[in-house]
C-alpha cells in the first residue's frame, strides 16, 4: 500500500473534502512534496488536532 498519496486520494480514503486536506496541510505544516502527502503523517496530525480539540 502506498504511503505518499495525492490530496484527492487521501480525501477519498478518509472521507473528507480535498480542500480540507490541503487546508490541514497548510495550517499544520504537513509537507506536500511533488503533489503528494505522507498519509501517515497527515493522519497523525489529524489525530493530534482531534485530541487537542477534545481536551479544551
N, C-alpha and C positions, 0 to 999 in steps of 0.2 A: 504494500500500500504506500502511495506517495506521501511524502511529508510536506513538500512545498507545493501549494496549490494557488490557483488564481482566486481573486476575491469572489468571483462567481461560483467557483467550486466550493469554497468554504461556506458561502451563504447557503448554497443548496444543501450541503451536509448538515449544517447547524439549524437550518430552517429560519434564517434571518435574512434581512434585505442586504443586497450587495453594498448599497451606500452606507449602511450601518457598519459593515465590516471595515470599510475604508475609514469611516469616522473614528472607530475604535483604534485602528492602527495609527492614525494621525494624532489623536488625543493622547494615547498611552505610549507612543513611541515604539510600536511594533513595526519593525522594518519591512518594507515592500521592496524586494530586490528583483529587478528584471520582471516586474509584474507578478511575482509570486510571493506568497506569505508562508512562513513556517506555521503549519497548522497547530502543532503542539504549543508553541509559544503563544499563539493567538488564543487558544483555549485556556491556557494557564492565566493569561491576562484577563480574560472574561471571568474566570472563576474568582480571581483576586478582586475584580470590580464588584462581583456579586457579594463576596464576603465583606467588603468594606461598606457596601450599601446596607447590608442587613445588620451590621454592627453599629449603625448610627443611633 
